[in-house]
Amino acid sequence: MKTFILLTGLLLFTVVGQAQELQGISVLSVAEERGFATIQIASEAPFIAGGNRYVLHIGDAVFTRSLHPEGDLHLLTIYVPIEEWTEVPAGAQALLVYGLYRENTFLQSRLQHGVSGLYAQLGNLK
């Protein structure tokens, strides 16, 4: 019985961190205003409004400041300080992940080596 409980718990723990690509996510706009680059992202299904937050990975940079404008769960705005935005290399791949997973912040090439959690590939933003 102890073995069964241990194996079940291990299986559940493993499934939680697995990668799953989100569908129906698209970038509406990228703009620079008032000291920030703002990235507007839309989703066909509502974004999750839970204990985690959405994190934008561009190349090796990680951006965690986001909100749902006017409470609209189909829209997400990511704010990147303009100083950090100018350092993002042109052509770097962008990845939106639900949750700040430690292992995602240390991957040199997230798209080649996989990610943890729910994610959407956004392509190039610059």
C-alpha positions, 0 to 999 in steps of 0.5 A: 500500500505504501508503494502504491501511494508513493508511486501515485504521488510521484506520478502526480508530481511529474505530470504537474511540471510537464510541458503543454503547449497552449493553442489560440494565443497570438500577439496583437501589438508591440509598442514602446510608451512611457518607459516600457515596451508593452506587448499585447497578447490575445487568447481564444480561451480565457487566460488562467487567473490563478496562483501563478502568473504569466512570464515572458521569456525572450532569448535568455531574458525573463519578464514577469510584469503583466496584467489583464487590461480592464479584467479581460481574461482574453487579453494579457499585457506584458510590461518590459522596462525600456532599458531591458527591451533595448537589450533584447536581441532582434530575432530572439524567440519569445515564449509565454509560460504560465508560472515562473519555473526555476528550470525555465530561467536557466535554459539557454535555448528553451525552444530546443530543450523544452520547457516546464508548464503551460506555454505558447510560442510567440515567435519574434517580437523585435 
